[in-house]
Amino acid sequence: MIAIADVRRTEEIIRSASRVVCICHRNPDGDAIGSLLGIGALIEHAFPNMEVILQCVDPAPETCAFLPGALRMRSNYAYRDGDVAVILDCGEAKLTEMVESHPMLFHGSVPTIAIDHHQHNPHFAAVNIVLPEAASTCEIVVMLADLLQWSITPDIATCLLTGVYTDTGGLLHSNTTPSVYRTVARLMRCGARREEIVKHVFRTAKLSTLKLWGRVLEKISLTEEGGAISAVTEGDFRVSGADYSELTGAIDYVNAVPGMRFSLILSEREGSVKGSLRTLRDDVDVAAMAAKFSGGGHRKAAGFSLRGKLKPEIRWKVEQEGDDGADARPT
Ligand SMILES: [Mn+2]
């Protein structure tokens, strides 16, 4: 639940602004873009004379370029007196990549509103609408819009449904609560164009992505500890023509091998090795596994990053034929 005092305060801050800058995290995903474009358009509808800026240090992923407003996103926002900020889907202030360049937004001098669903959000804004039980930031934006009676147009609903879909892996992840389905129903009634999202986000893959995934799948090996493990080197990225972001989603296939306790993809990137861990089991905590490598995350999805390179290693094991290998036994 969103505290009613936060709803009122949000309304006051935006009403008193001369300009609103909406900001999402670096390397934005569907939830970051969906909530950024969604809240921007909601504010513009509620306050027709308000200037709204959509800011992110990185561009939207191509899969989200179809969303209304995506082309308005910019990365060169300059602060002006009277600006207020709405910061979306950022579990930490530094994920905006603007703490150094725009200190006034993070030192309490400018009214800021953070809307987020990450568990360890340190409440860095003036108003913090942080609901860790929400599966996506877009879900919280829908609740806020309804509490403020801001109208949700079909374009806005399409942006927000994108975030709900991407942060739940198409309503398949374990965070898909009854509240998620209620939000989906609400957005579809508002005219969200579901088939457009399915087509662009889930049924479109670049050739380079498919080639990279092919290398990931080909290299899966199963360990005695019950892990399905694959690894991609800088060379794999180069040969497939894929960038790092295109690895997203491949882990769900590695994690699909039946009977495994966990899955892991190791990927080389610029002098470090990134590990993505997943499990489908309730008795395995991949966050604890990631913590051993100074990483973190959730029980069922976690990651870590280490300085270094991947070194290929082929393991051979000699198996005795039958039980008559007497020669091999110590006497
Ligand atoms: Mn999110």
Boltz pocket constraint, residues with backbone or C-beta under 6 A from the ligand:
constraints:
  - pocket:
      binder: B
      contacts: [[A, 31], [A, 32], [A, 89], [A, 117], [A, 135], [A, 136], [A, 137], [A, 167]]
      max_distance: 6.0
